[in-house]
Amino acid sequence: MIKVLLADDQEDLADGIKSVLSASSELEVVGIAADGAEAVEMTGRLHPDVVLMDIRMPNMNGVIATRQIKEKSPETKVLVLTTFDDSDYILNAINNGASGYLLKDITSASLIEAVKNAYAGDTILPAKIARRITDAAKMVSNDREIKLKRAYGFSDREVEIALMLCEGFTNKQIASALKLTDGTARNYISVIYEKTGGENRADAVARMQSAIRG
């Protein structure tokens, strides 16, 4: 049984989500938090497997709550519930440990499947959200791209991935956002490490950030 905690300040919506999830014999809703602070407290007390986290809530928003939950309970998966207009929070939430994003217009069957997949370790990124992440990665100045190409001889795709590495994306998130297989993403990242002379991810990122600042 997958234990799920809901965090949403809209009581009617939270009740509706609970009803949907309760229809699955594999899911159990163990509690409903009315804000981010309560979600953090309830996670520590109830130990849910997955937290469905609204992004805009009083007292503490979903981004901060996600970070605190992942710091205290790194094994807990956090899925952020959002509307398309909340896309400015995407990078923040993912960089703070969220396993992905769900749009609030998701179907009941898709919601149940997304919770199961997140519990299994998948990154959940609807097509519209994946495009936004890709766009965000591309919204960098030409100056940064030119500096990386000049310093390391990166191709256009390597520059794109290098900038995402500098933003803190994981291999799986890069693959999802750019619609690459995990193996292809790993190959690109290995080439980037080699071209920078970095011994590991942190070293390669530090070298690239230095080149960008340079």
Beta strands, then each sheet from edge to edge (+ up, - down):
strand 1: 2-7
strand 2: 27-33
strand 3: 50-54
strand 4: 77-82
strand 5: 100-103
sheet 1: 2+ 1+ 3+ 4+ 5+
end
